[in-house]
Amino acid sequence: MFEPAFGLDLSTGFIIDDYGNVSYSYSDSVNYRKYLEFVNDLYEEGLIEKDYEKCTRDIIKERCSRNTTGVIFDYSWHMSMLYSAQYNEYNGDTPVFKGGVPLSGEHQGFYIGRNAVSGIFGVTKTDNVISAVKVLDYLISDYNEDMYCFGIDGVSYYMDDEGNKVFMDAAKDDAFIQKLGVNPICVPSRQSVAATDMLLPEWHIRLDKQLAKYVRKPLPFMYVSSSDVDKNNGYINYISKYVDDEENDFITGRQSLSSFDAYLNTLDNMGIKEITSIKQKQYNLYKNNM
């Protein structure tokens, strides 16, 4: 929520500057420290929930129903579908929770978007490479996209007189949609603004369009070799957990910022520079093939 104002991206950890250079925000010795100092001050002043580490969506939702929550940072679609919906006075026409312009400081604030295609995976070991690639090709096809975004014609949606897909009432039941297999998380899929907008009220759609100019593309999801995959898995399993734990310790004061340099040294010893160079190589390959 606050890190973009310091020129950081802590959602993925990696950020690309205007010149195409990839860096790791958690190892930014200047801006990340400033961010930690700022958020620690907010925490000490009581402006951040003391038990923020334990706040799940269910807890926040329950607090919304009691009108005891002021600011939330979450995905856009939760504005109307989850949080505003907890208030008895919400009728779908006027928001209770409303997204705002990202905070700015020394740097212009921004939101980090999602890659248009997610859940990508590669084929490494198989006796049927051609068949495996055909399956991947089918999964990301326009035909299959219709099914995982909208479901089945006549079951979850219908075509109107202008040729547009329109969700049926049954599709507004989340349990029904999940059972049908819409928006699966285990296969490659493309994001669909059209499918999402069908489930949102008009005010939410308009607001999303207004805030879209503040969204920055994330680092593309792409591996270039099996060894890179192994190293990236090491990052996910060790380094990302380490920086998350340390961030919370610095913010809450469980660990003094006087040990920040030692934290940076530990990151170096864990191999963050090599991981960052791999991300740079991946990004260069991506740009050269676009």
N, C-alpha and C positions, 0 to 999 in steps of 0.2 A: 504493500500500500504506500509506504513512504520512500522505498528505495529508488524509484525512478527520479525523484527530486535530487538524488545524489549521483545520478548517472549510472545506476546499477540495475541489474536484472537478477533478482534472487529467486525467481520462480523456476527458471531453468539453470541459473548459475552463470551461464555463458552469455555474453553480449557482443554484438558486432558494431563497431563504430562506423562513421561515415566513409571511412577509407577501406572498409572490408577487413579490418583487423579484429580477431577474436580474442577476448580476454575473459578471465574468470573473476566475477564480481566479488566473490567471497575472499579473494586474495588481493584486492585493491587496497594497498596499504594506506592510502589517503582517504578516498571517498567512503570506503566501507567502515573505516574507523569513525568518520564523521557521522555516518548513519547510526552506528551503534551508540554513540554518545547522545545523539538526538533522541532516539527511541528510549534509551535508558532514562533520560530526563523525563520523558512523558510517563514512563512507568513509575518513577519515583514520585511524580506529582499526582498519581492516581488517575491519570487520563487514559490509561490502558488497563483493561481488566486484569486483576492480579493473577487470576487463574486462567489466563488466555490459552495456555498450552493444553488445557483440558476441555476447552470449549468446542464441543462437537456441533454439527448442524442441528441435531435434535435439541440440544441445550439452548442454542440461540433461538430456534423456532419457538420453544416453550417460553422463553423470555419475551419474545415479540408478542406472544398471546397475552402476556401480562403487562405489555407496554413498558418494559424495563430495559430496552436496548436502543441506543442512539445511532451508532454507526457500525456498519458491517462491511467487510471486504470479501466478496465472493463472486462467482460467475454471474454474468449479466442476467441470465434467464431466471435466476432466483428472486429478482426484484419483485416480480408479479406472482410467479408460480409458487413460491415458497414463503417469502417473508411478508409481503403485503397481504397475502391471503390469510395470515393469522389474526388479522384485525377485523372485528365485527363490522366496523364501519366501511370496510373496503368493498366496493361494489363492482370493481373491474374497470371503472371509468376514470377514476382519479387515483394516482399512486399514493401509497403510504411510505414505502421505501423507494427512493428514486436515485438512480445512478447520477454521479456528478463528474465534472471535469477532473482529471487526475491532478494531484498536488504537484506543484513545481517549487524549486528552490534555486540553487546555483545552476541546476539543469532543468530543462523543460520536461514536465511530467509526461508520462505515457502509460498506456496499458499494453500488456503483452498478449497478442492474439494466439490463436492455435494454428498449427499447420493444416492446410486444406485437406491433406490426406493423412490419416493416422493409422496406427496399427500395422505399419509396414514390416514385413519380415522377409528374410532372404532364404534361398535354397542353398544349402551347403553340402549335405551328404545324402544322396539318394541314387537309386539305380534308374529312376524314371524322371530325370530332370525336365524333359519336355512336358510330360504330364503335369508335373508340379508347377511349372511356369504357366501352363494353360489354366490351371486352377486359380493361380494368383491373378491372371489376366481377366478371368471371368468375375472374380470377386470384386474387382475395381471397375467393371464395365458399367455403362450407362444403364443397362437393363437391371443389373443387380443393385445398382445404387437406388433405383426406384423402389425396390423391395425393402432394402434395409433402412431407407429414409421414410417411406410412406406405408409400407406393408403390402397388402393384396387388394387389388381393385375389386370393389364390391363387398369387401370385408372390413377394411379400415379406412378406405377412401373411395371417392367416386370422381368422375370427370364432369365438370360443369359444362354449360353450353359454349363457353369460350375455350374449352380444351385445357383448363387448369385443374390440377388435382386439388381436391377438397377433402379434409378429414371428416369422417363420419363421427357421430357422437361417441361411439364405442372407443374411438382412438384417443379420446380425452381421458380415458382410464389408464393410468400408468401401468397397473398390473396386467391389463389386457395387452397393452403395447409390448411389454417385455416378454410375455408368453408367446406373442406372435413372432418375436425376433427382431423387432424394429430397434435400430441403434445398438447393434451388437458390439461388444467390446473385445471380442476375440478374433476378429478378422479385419483385414484392411478395409477402410471405409473413407468416404469423402464427406466433409461437413456440408450440410444443406441449410442455407439461410431460409429458403422458401418453406421447407418442412417445419423448421422451428417457428417461423413467423405465424404459421397457421394456428399455433397453439397459444400465441401471445395476444394480449389486448392491444388495441390501436395505440394507446399512449406509450406502451413499451416498445413497439415497433418504431415509432417516430423517434423516441429517445435513443434507441440503439443506432439509428442512422445518423443522428447528430453527434454521437460520441465516437463513431467509427473513425473519424479523422485522427483520433488520438491513439489508435491501435498500431503497434509496431509488430512486424513479423518476427516470430521466434527463430532461433537457430534451426535450420532445416534438419529433419531427422534422416540421417543417412550414414551407413557404415561402408567402409571401403575394403576391409579385409577381415578374415576370421580372427587375426591377432588383435585388431582394433576392437572387435566385439568383446573379446576376453578382457581387454583393458578397460573398456567402457563398463562392463559388468563389475569390474573391480571398483571403479569410481562409484557406481550406484550403491554397491554393498558396503563400502568403507568410507570414502571421502565425503559423500553427500550426507551420510548419517553424522559424521564427525562435525561438519560445518553447521548442521542443523542444531545439534546439541550445544555447540559452542555459542552459536548466536543467541539461543535462549538463556544460556548462563550469563553472557555479557549483558543482555537486556535486563534481566531480573536482578543483576548485581551479585549473583552467586559466584561470579568470577570477575575480578577487577580488570579493567582495561589496561592496567599496568602490565598484564601478561599477554597483550595483543601481539607483540613481536614474537613471543614464544609460540603463539598460535600459528603465525605465518610460517615460522620455521618448521613446525610440524607438518603443515600443508606441503611445503617443499619436499620434506622427507617422504611424504606419502605419494609423491609423483605427480602433483597437480600440473607442473610445467609440461610434462610429457603428454598428459591428457589434453591440455589446452592446445598443444601443437598438433595433436591428432584432430581435434575439432577444427583447427585452422585448415588442415589438409582436406578434411571433408568439405568444408565450406568452399575452398578454392575449386575443388572438383565440381561441386554443385554449380558454382557460378560459371565455370568454363563450359558446362554442358547445358546451360540455359539459353 
